[in-house]
Amino acid sequence: MAEPASSYWLQGQRTEAESLRATLTELTTREYGLGSSTTWNFMLNLAATHSNQGRHAEAEEFSKQVLDKRKGHSRHCASPYLAEACEA
């Protein structure tokens, strides 16, 4: 599902790409749980999608939500994507 999202993104179909990424994030959360580095990477990727669209306030808010949820899940602190959350 991640590949079609990238394909939509490259074609300028931002809404479709974001929708697929959001769905993938939700499914990943259900499958692996909130403590999984895979889940956090997908969630932060979705925040990056907002940022790339120029929706910086939304991206920042979503990133904060992800990082707040991440607190207490320190077993994946080796991930460079989650360094800020692990320091919190």
Backbone as ProteinMPNN parsed JSONL, in Angstrom:
{"seq_chain_A": "MAEPASSYWLQGQRTEAESLRATLTELTTREYGLGSSTTWNFMLNLAATHSNQGRHAEAEEFSKQVLDKRKGHSRHCASPYLAEACEA", "coords_chain_A": {"N_chain_A": [[0.817, -1.188, 0.0], [2.077, 1.187, 0.542], [3.598, 1.823, -1.691], [1.651, 2.534, -3.766], [0.752, 4.882, -2.523], [2.993, 6.545, -2.675], [3.133, 6.726, -5.418], [0.739, 8.078, -6.054], [1.381, 10.471, -4.794], [3.546, 11.423, -6.335], [2.214, 11.917, -8.68], [0.809, 14.116, -8.071], [-1.516, 13.797, -6.696], [-2.384, 14.497, -3.936], [-4.327, 14.225, -1.862], [-5.28, 11.589, -2.154], [-2.91, 10.191, -1.7], [-2.362, 10.921, 0.946], [-4.613, 9.846, 2.209], [-4.251, 7.086, 1.764], [-1.861, 6.711, 3.175], [-2.699, 7.373, 5.754], [-4.553, 5.32, 6.207], [-2.832, 3.112, 6.08], [-1.228, 3.689, 8.28], [-3.123, 3.43, 10.343], [-3.806, 0.689, 10.091], [-1.311, -0.453, 10.583], [-0.917, 0.329, 13.213], [-2.952, -1.131, 14.464], [-2.079, -3.745, 13.892], [0.616, -3.953, 14.868], [0.683, -2.497, 17.214], [0.966, 0.315, 19.56], [3.517, 0.459, 20.619], [5.355, -0.214, 18.721], [8.137, 0.338, 16.584], [7.716, 0.44, 13.879], [5.074, 1.329, 13.641], [5.328, 3.937, 14.738], [7.11, 5.093, 12.919], [5.542, 5.137, 10.58], [3.518, 6.874, 11.428], [4.945, 9.253, 11.881], [5.82, 9.646, 9.307], [3.447, 10.275, 8.051], [2.972, 12.735, 9.246], [5.08, 14.113, 8.083], [4.161, 14.137, 5.485], [2.028, 15.966, 5.668], [3.552, 18.248, 6.214], [5.076, 18.484, 3.87], [3.109, 19.256, 2.161], [2.775, 21.819, 2.776], [1.31, 22.276, 4.977], [2.108, 23.114, 7.63], [1.442, 23.746, 10.327], [-0.471, 21.787, 10.937], [1.113, 19.527, 10.575], [3.034, 19.877, 12.57], [1.407, 19.767, 14.869], [0.388, 17.15, 14.633], [2.768, 15.687, 14.813], [3.493, 16.325, 17.442], [1.409, 15.052, 18.817], [1.978, 12.393, 18.179], [4.497, 12.119, 19.377], [3.816, 12.605, 22.049], [2.197, 10.378, 22.564], [4.103, 8.491, 22.278], [5.727, 8.59, 24.499], [6.856, 6.691, 27.205], [7.06, 4.38, 25.81], [9.724, 3.121, 25.416], [11.276, 1.107, 24.286], [12.097, 1.111, 21.656], [14.021, 3.041, 21.161], [16.312, 3.158, 19.681], [15.812, 3.85, 17.123], [16.424, 6.317, 14.706], [14.408, 8.006, 13.9], [12.834, 8.365, 16.044], [14.164, 9.636, 18.029], [13.74, 12.124, 19.349], [11.376, 11.634, 20.756], [12.216, 9.688, 22.516], [13.95, 11.05, 24.104], [12.31, 12.651, 25.531]], "CA_chain_A": [[0.0, 0.0, 0.0], [2.947, 2.36, 0.594], [4.007, 2.178, -3.05], [0.624, 3.351, -4.416], [0.718, 6.21, -1.905], [4.086, 7.309, -3.284], [2.751, 6.949, -6.805], [-0.235, 9.171, -6.037], [2.095, 11.69, -4.407], [4.324, 11.881, -7.487], [1.269, 12.378, -9.698], [0.144, 15.316, -7.586], [-2.79, 13.446, -6.068], [-2.004, 14.56, -2.526], [-5.391, 13.731, -0.992], [-5.27, 10.133, -2.244], [-1.691, 9.724, -1.033], [-2.541, 11.1, 2.383], [-5.622, 8.889, 2.642], [-3.625, 5.768, 1.821], [-0.89, 6.691, 4.274], [-3.465, 7.348, 7.005], [-5.079, 3.963, 6.326], [-1.696, 2.247, 6.388], [-0.852, 3.979, 9.664], [-4.145, 2.83, 11.205], [-3.652, -0.763, 10.041], [-0.048, -0.78, 11.242], [-1.15, 0.49, 14.648], [-3.738, -2.286, 14.904], [-1.287, -4.972, 13.754], [1.844, -3.98, 15.661], [0.496, -1.793, 18.476], [1.586, 1.631, 19.697], [4.914, 0.356, 21.029], [6.181, -0.661, 17.602], [8.843, 1.381, 15.829], [7.071, 0.493, 12.564], [3.913, 2.205, 13.796], [5.77, 5.32, 14.936], [7.687, 5.587, 11.671], [4.44, 5.46, 9.678], [2.825, 8.061, 11.931], [5.79, 10.421, 11.62], [5.817, 9.822, 7.858], [2.205, 10.988, 7.738], [3.209, 14.129, 9.64], [5.946, 14.685, 7.044], [3.297, 14.378, 4.326], [1.367, 17.251, 5.92], [4.56, 19.297, 6.092], [5.422, 18.616, 2.452], [1.989, 19.92, 1.499], [2.719, 23.196, 3.248], [0.399, 22.316, 6.12], [3.097, 23.003, 8.697], [0.805, 23.749, 11.644], [-1.051, 20.456, 11.12], [2.222, 18.577, 10.709], [3.621, 20.063, 13.894], [0.45, 19.264, 15.853], [0.349, 15.692, 14.522], [4.039, 15.196, 15.353], [3.413, 16.435, 18.904], [0.524, 13.988, 19.282], [2.726, 11.142, 18.054], [5.548, 12.098, 20.391], [3.17, 12.466, 23.353], [1.78, 8.983, 22.688], [5.319, 7.679, 22.283], [6.314, 8.581, 25.843], [6.582, 5.452, 27.914], [7.349, 3.247, 24.925], [11.138, 3.394, 25.155], [12.037, -0.04, 23.812], [12.556, 1.305, 20.284], [14.72, 4.316, 21.118], [17.445, 3.108, 18.762], [15.385, 4.401, 15.843], [16.737, 7.741, 14.579], [13.172, 8.747, 13.69], [12.142, 8.526, 17.31], [15.123, 10.15, 19.012], [13.123, 13.189, 20.14], [10.408, 11.028, 21.668], [12.929, 8.928, 23.539], [14.591, 12.009, 24.995], [11.252, 13.316, 26.315]], "C_chain_A": [[0.865, 1.258, 0.0], [3.371, 2.792, -0.8], [2.929, 2.958, -3.791], [0.542, 4.754, -3.829], [1.8, 7.09, -2.502], [3.759, 7.658, -4.722], [1.745, 8.09, -6.921], [0.46, 10.498, -5.759], [2.833, 12.27, -5.609], [3.431, 12.42, -8.595], [0.511, 13.628, -9.258], [-1.192, 15.054, -6.923], [-2.574, 13.349, -4.559], [-3.058, 13.963, -1.594], [-5.414, 12.208, -0.979], [-4.062, 9.554, -1.52], [-1.843, 9.806, 0.477], [-3.548, 10.093, 2.934], [-5.031, 7.488, 2.762], [-2.632, 5.669, 2.97], [-1.597, 6.642, 5.625], [-4.035, 5.95, 7.255], [-3.978, 2.992, 6.717], [-1.241, 2.444, 7.832], [-1.835, 3.324, 10.632], [-3.999, 1.309, 11.25], [-2.379, -1.216, 10.75], [-0.2, -0.687, 12.752], [-1.926, -0.703, 15.194], [-2.899, -3.564, 14.925], [-0.136, -5.046, 14.749], [1.716, -3.301, 17.022], [1.278, -0.493, 18.543], [3.057, 1.57, 20.075], [5.865, -0.013, 19.91], [6.852, 0.504, 16.885], [8.246, 1.518, 14.433], [5.884, 1.449, 12.608], [4.339, 3.66, 13.897], [6.365, 5.897, 13.668], [6.595, 5.951, 10.674], [3.714, 6.725, 10.123], [3.639, 9.325, 11.665], [5.899, 10.697, 10.126], [4.565, 10.58, 7.427], [2.323, 12.461, 8.124], [4.089, 14.826, 8.606], [5.151, 14.976, 5.778], [2.575, 15.71, 4.478], [2.348, 18.399, 5.698], [4.915, 19.551, 4.635], [4.33, 19.317, 1.663], [1.879, 21.381, 1.915], [1.793, 23.374, 4.436], [1.231, 22.149, 7.391], [2.477, 22.968, 10.092], [0.196, 22.378, 11.943], [0.035, 19.418, 11.336], [2.835, 18.658, 12.094], [2.702, 19.499, 14.98], [0.405, 17.733, 15.834], [1.62, 15.078, 15.096], [4.031, 15.238, 16.876], [2.532, 15.333, 19.483], [1.248, 12.646, 19.261], [3.757, 11.039, 19.167], [4.972, 11.971, 21.796], [2.741, 11.018, 23.592], [2.991, 8.067, 22.847], [5.947, 7.589, 23.671], [5.9, 7.305, 26.564], [6.803, 4.211, 27.083], [8.808, 3.35, 24.498], [11.911, 2.226, 24.557], [12.562, 0.116, 22.389], [13.339, 2.604, 20.124], [15.938, 4.308, 20.204], [17.087, 3.718, 17.41], [15.7, 5.888, 15.764], [15.491, 8.601, 14.399], [12.49, 9.09, 15.009], [13.016, 9.126, 18.393], [14.494, 11.203, 19.918], [12.145, 12.62, 21.16], [11.103, 10.305, 22.809], [13.614, 9.843, 24.54], [13.583, 12.649, 25.934], [10.987, 12.586, 27.612]], "O_chain_A": [[0.43, 2.298, -0.495], [3.494, 3.987, -1.071], [3.253, 3.974, -4.405], [0.289, 5.715, -4.556], [1.554, 8.258, -2.804], [4.07, 8.753, -5.191], [1.88, 8.962, -7.78], [0.174, 11.512, -6.394], [2.753, 13.47, -5.871], [3.848, 13.287, -9.363], [-0.334, 14.136, -9.994], [-1.927, 15.993, -6.618], [-2.58, 12.26, -3.985], [-2.713, 13.268, -0.638], [-5.551, 11.598, 0.082], [-4.172, 8.551, -0.815], [-1.494, 8.871, 1.198], [-3.346, 9.547, 4.019], [-5.278, 6.786, 3.742], [-2.573, 4.651, 3.658], [-1.148, 5.95, 6.539], [-4.004, 5.456, 8.382], [-4.171, 2.145, 7.589], [-0.908, 1.48, 8.522], [-1.423, 2.731, 11.628], [-4.06, 0.709, 12.324], [-2.371, -2.239, 11.435], [0.326, -1.523, 13.486], [-1.599, -1.226, 16.259], [-2.994, -4.365, 15.855], [0.068, -6.072, 15.398], [2.558, -3.511, 17.895], [2.138, -0.225, 17.704], [3.781, 2.544, 19.867], [7.07, -0.114, 20.136], [6.222, 1.526, 16.612], [8.27, 2.608, 13.861], [5.712, 2.278, 11.715], [3.778, 4.522, 13.221], [6.151, 7.071, 13.365], [6.704, 6.968, 9.989], [3.339, 7.553, 9.293], [3.085, 10.351, 11.27], [6.053, 11.848, 9.717], [4.623, 11.429, 6.538], [1.83, 13.333, 7.409], [3.869, 15.995, 8.288], [5.431, 15.948, 5.075], [2.513, 16.497, 3.533], [2.009, 19.401, 5.068], [5.04, 20.701, 4.213], [4.594, 19.904, 0.614], [0.988, 22.097, 1.457], [1.522, 24.499, 4.854], [1.078, 21.174, 8.127], [2.95, 22.225, 10.953], [0.323, 21.865, 13.055], [-0.103, 18.532, 12.179], [3.122, 17.636, 12.718], [3.166, 18.831, 15.903], [0.386, 17.095, 16.887], [1.561, 14.063, 15.79], [4.501, 14.307, 17.53], [2.861, 14.746, 20.514], [1.146, 11.86, 20.203], [3.879, 10.003, 19.82], [5.562, 11.307, 22.648], [2.904, 10.493, 24.694], [2.911, 7.009, 23.47], [6.627, 6.61, 23.981], [4.738, 6.901, 26.529], [6.738, 3.098, 27.604], [9.093, 3.638, 23.336], [13.116, 2.353, 24.34], [13.398, -0.678, 21.959], [13.318, 3.206, 19.051], [16.538, 5.358, 19.976], [17.978, 4.065, 16.635], [15.299, 6.651, 16.643], [15.51, 9.792, 14.709], [11.667, 10.003, 15.072], [12.637, 9.12, 19.564], [14.698, 11.174, 21.132], [12.096, 13.08, 22.301], [10.622, 10.315, 23.942], [13.834, 9.461, 25.689], [13.946, 13.134, 27.006], [10.132, 13.004, 28.392]]}, "name": "protein", "num_of_chains": 1, "seq": "MAEPASSYWLQGQRTEAESLRATLTELTTREYGLGSSTTWNFMLNLAATHSNQGRHAEAEEFSKQVLDKRKGHSRHCASPYLAEACEA"}
